[in-house]
Amino acid sequence: MATINTNAGAMIALQNLNRTNMELEQVQSRINTGLAVASAKDNGGVFAIAQSMRADVAGYKAVGNSIDLSVSTVDVALAAGEALSDMLVEMKEKALAAADSSLDTASRTALNADFTAMRDQLKTIIANAEFNGTNLIDGSTTGISALANADGSNNITVADEDLSLSGSIITIATNAAFTTATQADNLASQIGTSLDNLSASLARLGTGSKALEIHKTFVGKLSDALEKGIGNLVDADLAKESARLQSLQVKQQLGIQALSIANSAPSAILGYFR
């Protein structure tokens, strides 16, 4: 039937052209963003899964930062502990030298002056072994905890080691000094015990630091795996999209021609009235 009121062919051609234009816009968006699923309207289910995984990745970044802080804190404590150990070795040497009964008073006094200077340096090292407001060796804290997972439900804890003088690890008194060979000998013995205790303490701190570093490596690999998974879900295959773009561009041009032909069809009716 020939009619000028309804042009079914033009309607169909316009519907097909609109569909092609929508597909073309989708392909151009994927090429521009590099994402096959850029928003919930592209694929609601995949977008929700990807967002959940992105939240986990962001959480693991926070875990990494927390571990970095804890590692730095423990490493500062380790460095201070090693300095204390070196200082105690020197102090033991001074005490042993002063324990020689054949030594004159002046020489023993000089050795004691060196000994007490080192003793005071121990206090200085302990007081300054702080990172980010936390000191693991002065007895001011019970330890440090780092986040272990993305939701914050697990932690890795490294216990403190109280290395203060007159403590259970470094047993020499805060005012330790000697004036006689016997006192010097006793101090040398105490320092030997303190060195053994300190070595065990440093081993525990070292183990804690190693555990933190191992977990940080694991968290980094886990985060990388999640990011790869997100990419598999939402990234666009640009090679395919490029080929599809060319196909849709041709299809768009043909659709425009088809619509033009359909729109010109009613003009044929004029032939009936010549």
C-alpha positions as CSV (number, residue, x, y, z in Angstrom):
1,M,0.0,0.0,0.0
2,A,1.3,3.4,-0.9
3,T,0.8,6.0,1.8
4,I,2.3,9.3,2.9
5,N,1.0,9.1,6.5
6,T,3.0,6.0,7.6
7,N,6.4,5.1,6.3
8,A,7.2,1.7,7.8
9,G,10.4,1.4,5.9
10,A,11.7,4.7,7.3
11,M,10.7,3.6,10.8
12,I,12.7,0.3,10.5
13,A,15.7,2.1,9.0
14,L,15.6,4.7,11.8
15,Q,15.4,2.0,14.5
16,N,18.4,0.2,13.0
17,L,20.4,3.4,12.6
18,N,19.7,4.4,16.3
19,R,20.8,0.9,17.4
20,T,24.0,1.3,15.4
21,N,24.6,4.7,16.8
22,M,24.2,3.4,20.4
23,E,26.6,0.5,19.7
24,L,29.0,3.0,18.2
25,E,28.9,5.3,21.3
26,Q,29.5,2.2,23.5
27,V,32.6,1.2,21.4
28,Q,33.9,4.8,21.5
29,S,33.5,4.9,25.2
30,R,35.4,1.6,25.6
31,I,38.2,2.9,23.5
32,N,38.3,6.2,25.3
33,T,38.3,4.7,28.8
34,G,39.9,1.3,28.1
35,L,37.0,-0.2,30.1
36,A,34.4,-2.6,28.9
37,V,32.5,-2.0,32.2
38,A,33.0,1.6,33.2
39,S,29.7,2.0,35.2
40,A,26.9,-0.1,36.7
41,K,24.7,0.4,33.6
42,D,27.3,-1.4,31.4
43,N,27.0,-4.6,33.5
44,G,25.6,-4.2,37.0
45,G,26.8,-7.5,38.4
46,V,30.4,-7.3,37.1
47,F,30.6,-3.7,38.2
48,A,29.6,-4.6,41.7
49,I,32.2,-7.4,41.9
50,A,34.9,-5.1,40.5
51,Q,34.0,-2.4,43.1
52,S,34.3,-4.9,45.9
53,M,37.7,-6.0,44.6
54,R,38.8,-2.4,44.3
55,A,37.8,-1.8,47.9
56,D,40.1,-4.8,48.9
57,V,43.0,-3.4,46.8
58,A,42.6,0.0,48.6
59,G,42.5,-1.9,51.9
60,Y,45.7,-3.7,51.1
61,K,47.4,-0.4,50.3
62,A,46.5,0.7,53.9
63,V,47.8,-2.6,55.2
64,G,51.1,-2.0,53.3
65,N,51.4,1.4,54.8
66,S,50.7,0.0,58.3
67,I,53.3,-2.7,57.9
68,D,55.8,-0.1,56.6
69,L,55.4,2.0,59.8
70,S,55.8,-1.1,62.0
71,V,58.8,-2.3,60.1
72,S,60.5,1.1,60.5
73,T,59.7,1.2,64.2
74,V,61.1,-2.2,64.8
75,D,64.2,-1.5,62.6
76,V,64.9,1.6,64.7
77,A,64.6,-0.5,67.8
78,L,67.0,-3.1,66.3
79,A,69.5,-0.5,65.3
80,A,69.4,1.0,68.8
81,G,69.7,-2.5,70.3
82,E,72.8,-3.3,68.2
83,A,74.4,0.0,69.3
84,L,73.7,-1.0,72.9
85,S,75.3,-4.3,72.3
86,D,78.4,-2.7,70.9
87,M,78.5,-0.3,73.8
88,L,78.2,-3.0,76.4
89,V,81.1,-4.9,74.8
90,E,83.2,-1.8,75.2
91,M,82.0,-1.3,78.8
92,K,82.9,-4.9,79.6
93,E,86.4,-4.3,78.3
94,K,86.8,-1.3,80.5
95,A,85.4,-3.2,83.6
96,L,87.7,-6.2,82.9
97,A,90.7,-3.9,82.6
98,A,89.8,-2.2,85.9
99,A,89.4,-5.6,87.6
100,D,93.2,-6.0,87.4
101,S,94.4,-5.8,91.0
102,S,97.8,-4.5,89.9
103,L,96.2,-1.4,88.4
104,D,96.9,1.9,90.2
105,T,94.1,4.1,91.4
106,A,94.6,6.8,88.8
107,S,94.3,4.3,85.9
108,R,91.2,2.7,87.4
109,T,89.6,6.2,87.9
110,A,90.3,6.9,84.2
111,L,88.7,3.7,83.2
112,N,85.7,4.4,85.4
113,A,85.3,7.8,83.7
114,D,85.1,6.1,80.3
115,F,82.8,3.4,81.7
116,T,80.3,6.0,83.2
117,A,80.3,8.0,80.0
118,M,79.4,4.9,78.0
119,R,76.7,4.1,80.7
120,D,75.1,7.5,80.1
121,Q,75.3,7.0,76.4
122,L,73.3,3.8,76.8
123,K,70.5,5.9,78.3
124,T,70.7,8.4,75.5
125,I,70.4,5.6,72.9
126,I,67.4,4.1,74.6
127,A,65.6,7.4,75.0
128,N,66.1,8.3,71.3
129,A,65.2,4.9,69.7
130,E,61.8,6.3,68.7
131,F,59.9,6.2,65.3
132,N,56.5,7.8,64.7
133,G,56.1,8.3,68.5
134,T,56.7,4.7,69.4
135,N,59.8,3.4,71.4
136,L,59.9,-0.3,71.6
137,I,62.9,-0.5,74.0
138,D,62.3,2.0,76.8
139,G,59.4,0.2,78.4
140,S,56.9,2.9,77.4
141,T,54.8,0.5,75.2
142,T,53.8,-3.1,75.3
143,G,54.5,-3.6,71.5
144,I,53.3,-2.5,68.1
145,S,50.6,-3.9,65.8
146,A,50.3,-3.8,62.1
147,L,47.2,-4.4,60.0
148,A,47.3,-7.9,58.4
149,N,44.2,-7.9,56.2
150,A,42.0,-5.6,54.2
151,D,39.1,-5.4,56.7
152,G,41.3,-4.8,59.7
153,S,40.2,-7.9,61.6
154,N,43.7,-9.4,61.9
155,N,46.9,-7.9,63.1
156,I,50.6,-8.8,63.3
157,T,52.1,-7.8,66.7
158,V,55.7,-7.4,67.6
159,A,56.3,-7.2,71.4
160,D,58.4,-4.6,73.0
161,E,61.8,-5.3,74.6
162,D,62.5,-3.2,77.7
163,L,66.2,-2.5,77.4
164,S,66.3,0.1,80.2
165,L,69.1,-0.1,82.7
166,S,68.4,-2.0,85.9
167,G,65.9,-4.0,84.0
168,S,65.5,-7.7,83.4
169,I,67.5,-7.6,80.2
170,I,70.2,-5.0,80.8
171,T,70.8,-5.7,84.5
172,I,73.5,-3.1,85.3
173,A,72.3,-0.2,87.5
174,T,71.6,3.2,86.1
175,N,74.4,4.6,88.3
176,A,76.8,1.7,87.7
177,A,80.4,2.6,88.4
178,F,83.5,1.1,90.1
179,T,86.3,2.3,92.4
180,T,87.8,-1.1,93.2
181,A,88.9,-4.1,91.3
182,T,86.2,-6.2,92.9
183,Q,83.4,-3.8,91.9
184,A,84.8,-3.8,88.4
185,D,84.9,-7.6,88.2
186,N,81.3,-7.8,89.4
187,L,80.2,-5.3,86.7
188,A,82.0,-7.2,84.1
189,S,80.0,-10.3,85.1
190,Q,76.7,-8.4,85.0
191,I,77.5,-7.0,81.6
192,G,78.3,-10.5,80.3
193,T,74.8,-11.6,81.5
194,S,73.3,-8.5,80.0
195,L,74.9,-9.2,76.6
196,D,73.4,-12.7,76.6
197,N,70.0,-11.3,77.4
198,L,70.3,-8.5,74.9
199,S,71.2,-11.0,72.1
200,A,68.1,-13.0,72.8
201,S,66.1,-9.7,72.8
202,L,67.5,-8.6,69.4
203,A,66.7,-12.1,68.0
204,R,63.1,-11.6,68.9
205,L,62.9,-8.2,67.4
206,G,64.6,-9.5,64.3
207,T,62.1,-12.3,64.0
208,G,59.3,-9.8,64.3
209,S,60.8,-7.5,61.6
210,K,61.2,-10.5,59.3
211,A,57.6,-11.6,59.8
212,L,56.4,-8.1,58.9
213,E,58.5,-8.0,55.7
214,I,57.3,-11.5,54.7
215,H,53.7,-10.5,55.2
216,K,54.2,-7.2,53.2
217,T,55.6,-9.2,50.3
218,F,52.5,-11.5,50.5
219,V,50.1,-8.5,50.6
220,G,51.8,-7.0,47.6
221,K,51.4,-10.2,45.6
222,L,47.8,-10.5,46.7
223,S,47.0,-6.9,45.7
224,D,48.6,-7.4,42.3
225,A,46.5,-10.6,41.8
226,L,43.3,-8.6,42.7
227,E,44.2,-5.8,40.3
228,K,44.8,-8.4,37.6
229,G,41.4,-9.9,38.4
230,I,39.7,-6.5,38.1
231,G,41.4,-6.0,34.8
232,N,40.1,-9.3,33.5
233,L,36.6,-8.3,34.5
234,V,36.3,-4.7,33.3
235,D,39.1,-4.0,30.8
236,A,38.2,-3.7,27.2
237,D,40.0,-5.7,24.4
238,L,41.0,-2.7,22.3
239,A,42.0,-4.9,19.3
240,K,38.5,-6.2,19.1
241,E,36.9,-2.8,19.8
242,S,39.0,-1.2,17.0
243,A,37.7,-3.8,14.5
244,R,34.2,-3.4,15.8
245,L,34.5,0.4,15.5
246,Q,35.3,0.1,11.8
247,S,32.5,-2.3,11.2
248,L,29.9,0.0,13.0
249,Q,31.1,3.0,11.1
250,V,30.4,1.2,7.8
251,K,27.1,0.0,9.2
252,Q,26.2,3.6,10.2
253,Q,26.9,4.9,6.7
254,L,24.7,2.2,5.2
255,G,22.0,2.9,7.7
256,I,22.0,6.6,6.7
257,Q,21.7,5.6,3.1
258,A,18.9,3.1,3.9
259,L,17.0,5.8,5.8
260,S,17.4,8.2,2.9
261,I,16.0,5.7,0.5
262,A,13.1,4.9,2.8
263,N,12.3,8.6,3.2
264,S,12.3,9.2,-0.5
265,A,9.8,6.3,-1.1
266,P,6.6,8.5,-0.5
267,S,7.7,10.8,-3.3
268,A,7.0,8.0,-5.8
269,I,3.2,8.6,-5.0
270,L,3.4,11.8,-7.0
271,G,3.7,9.6,-10.1
272,Y,0.2,8.5,-9.7
273,F,-1.1,12.1,-10.0
274,R,0.7,13.3,-13.1
